[in-house]
C-alpha cells in the first residue's frame, strides 16, 4: 500500500504543476510514491507467477514516467498527477498493442483497466475476424467482469469495416477498434492493505476475456480478409 504522503504529494502537484514545486520534492516522490509502486508491482508479479505468468512485467518496464510528453499538446504542464503501471501480455509488439492490465493511483481515485487498447492494423483485422466467428462464446465470457468492471467498451467505427456484412450478428463487436474494461476505485483504498486484493480481484475477472482476445493474435501469419 501507499503511505498517506503519496496522496498528499499528488494533491500538491495538482495545485502546483511546475518544475519549481516538483524538484525540491522529488525525494518525496521517489520514496513515498515510486518506491511503494515498485513494491506493489513486485507483489502483483508474485500473484501472476501462478495465476497468469504471461502478464509478469518488471517494475522498470511496468511504471509509466511521471513526466508528460508535451510536444504535441496544448497543455504544457510537465507532470502527470498520477502514477500508473501496465502489464502487457508477453509477445505483444508494444505495451498497448495486445492484451494488457493497467492501474493508476492518484489523489482523486484508483483507475483499473484491462483489454486490448491500441492494436496494430493487422492485429485489429485478426481480432475482428475471430470475433465474427466466435462472437457467441465471446459474449458469454465478456459478461463475466460486468459486475466489477462495467460493460466492455472502446472506440468504434460508425459503419462495419469492409469485408464484413452489415447485418452480421457481431456487428457491434466488429466495429470496435478497442476492447477493454475500466473502473475507478476510491483513492483512500491506496493507503490500506486492501489495495492489492482489490486490484487482483479485478485483474483475475478480466483475464479470461483478455485470453480470448489473445487467441487470434497467436497466429504468426497475417489473416486474409474474410469472405462472406
C-alpha positions, 0 to 999 in steps of 0.5 A: 500500500501507499503511505498517506504522503503519496496522496498528499504529494499528488494533491500538491502537484495538482495545485502546483504543476511546475518544475519549481514545486516538483524538484525540491520534492522529488525525494518525496516522490521517489520514496513515498510514491515510486518506491511503494509502486515498485513494491506493489508491482513486485507483489502483483508479479508474485500473484501472476507467477501462478495465476497468469505468468504471461502478464509478469512485467518488471517494475522498470518496464511496468511504471509509466514516467511521471513526466508528460510528453508535451510536444504535441499538446496544448497543455504544457504542464510537465507532470502527470498527477498520477502514477500508473503501471501496465502489464502487457501480455508477453509477445505483444509488439508494444505495451498497448498493442495486445492484451494488457492490465493497467492501474493508476493511483492518484489523489482523486481515485484508483483507475483499473483497466484491462483489454486490448487498447491500441492494436496494430492494423493487422492485429485489429483485422485478426481480432475482428475476424475471430470475433465474427466467428466466435462472437457467441462464446465471446459474449458469454465470457465478456459478461463475466467482469460486468459486475466489477468492471462495467460493460466492455467498451472502446472506440468504434467505427460508425459503419462495419469495416469492409469485408464484413456484412452489415447485418452480421450478428457481431456487428457491434463487436466488429466495429470496435477498434478497442476492447477493454474494461475500466473502473475507478476505485476510491483513492483512500483504498491506496493507503490500506492493505486492501489495495492489492486484493482489490486490484487482483480481484479485478485483474483475475475477472478480466483475464479470461476475456483478455485470453480470448482476445489473445487467441487470434493474435497467436497466429504468426501469419497475417489473416486474409480478409474474410469472405462472406 
